[in-house]
Amino acid sequence: MTEERSIVKKIYSQLYKKDIDFTLNIFLCGADTGRTDSFRHLLNIEFQKYAKFNVVYPEFIFATLLNQKESNLLELEDELANYVDLIIIPLEGHGTLAEIGAFAVNKKLLPKIIAINDSRYKNTKSFINLGPIDLIKKTSTNNLFYYTKGKEIDILEDIVDSISSKRIPKKDSYDLMNIFNLSRYLFYLIAIYQPLTKREMFESLNELTEEIKNAKIKLKYIDASIQILVQKNRIEKDIDSNFKEIYSLSGGGHKYVYEELLPKLKIVNEFSDIRLKILSNQLKKKKKDMDKELKLLELK
């Protein structure tokens, strides 16, 4: 086994498999992301206080995946339904009315939808109330909330408490076909190898599938998985000296790895040994490249 494959296997067995995933994967729909006065924005700020919630804005994920020729919206909706635990939709615009209509007719998604509506429209005889809202209410009355305009903050705690109390079984929690699981594995990969290009991620994932029995990965999910990590402020993107996109831990990601994850898993020493080897190899490569450049300059 090469050193590279050995490290990839250790990341899988000592980090990924040891870090049991109890998070709730949530699609948070709502108003445009640029609006800081929206219910969606308020709710996202509240969710960020708790490690249990893995919240992403689905339009970024759909946009990333739909850029690929082999993807279409209906297939993606059905596929992602298997991976997301909850879909939260504050009804605050025409886009959200379309979203709740599309999600509510999917039988896999319906039990996962939590709708939040303005109390002024609670008894209105509208398509939304008689259609999607009625379906959600019949599935679970606990999945429907109403707020008073201007007092949205008053029900934030009730919503978070209700969601926290949900017991959602985690099936195939290590399945790398799951976009959220893949994002977790990529996070550990970046933590070890940072900075890392997308191509290097592809290569490491290919090595993993050869090394780990039954490890299947949808490589088309890499961009979307990276987007999840960026949204969570776990990683950040930069441009290297060769004008390539590289990914490293963000300040929040660095703090999580070194202050929470490694002590929790009791692998501080193992992680440090692997990371030092990687840094040593990176420094050797940099020195080699610099020596080549100096020789070229001397020739001139």
MOWO-V81278 format. One record per backbone hydrogen bond with DSSP energy under -0.5 kcal/mol. NH is the residue of the N-H (numbers start at 0). CO is the residue of the C=O. Records with the same first field share a line. If there is no record, write none. Layout:
NH=CO / CO
//
This chain:
5=1
6=2
7=3
8=4
9=5
10=6
11=7
12=8
13=9
14=9 / 10
15=10
16=11
18=14
19=17
21=19
23=51
24=22
25=23 / 53
26=85
27=25 / 55
28=26 / 87
34=31
35=33
37=34
41=37
42=38
43=39
44=40
45=41
46=42
47=43
48=45
49=46
52=49
53=23 / 51
54=52
55=25
57=55
59=56
60=56
61=57
62=58
63=59
64=60
65=61
66=62
67=64
70=67
75=71
76=72
77=73
78=74
79=75
80=76
81=77 / 78
82=79
83=79
84=24
85=24
86=111
87=26
88=86 / 113
89=28
90=88 / 115
91=89
96=92
97=93
98=94
99=95
100=96
101=97
102=98
103=99
104=100
105=102
106=104
109=105
110=106
111=108
112=108 / 109
113=86
114=112 / 142
115=88
116=144
118=146
120=117
121=118
123=120
125=123
129=125
130=126
132=127
133=128
134=130
135=131
136=132
137=133
138=134
139=135
142=139
143=140
144=114
146=116
148=146
150=147
153=150
154=151
155=152
156=152
158=154
159=155
160=156
161=157
162=158
163=159
164=160
165=162
167=165
168=166
170=168
174=171
175=173
177=174
181=177
182=178
183=179
184=180
185=181
186=182
187=183
188=184
189=185
190=186
191=187
192=188
193=189
195=246
197=244
200=196
201=197
202=198
203=199
204=200
205=201
206=202
207=203
208=204
209=205
210=206
211=207
212=210
214=211
215=213
217=175
218=216
220=217
221=218
224=220
225=221
226=222
227=223
228=224
229=225
230=226
231=227
232=229
233=228
234=228
235=247
237=245
239=243
242=239
245=237
246=195
247=235
249=233
253=249
254=250
255=251
256=252
257=253
258=254
259=254 / 255
260=255
261=256
263=259
264=260
265=261
266=261
270=266
271=267
272=268
273=269
274=270
275=271
276=272
277=273
278=274
279=275
280=276
281=277
282=278
283=279
284=280
285=281
286=282
287=283
288=284
289=285
290=286
291=287
292=288
293=289
294=290
295=291
296=292
297=293
298=294
299=295
//
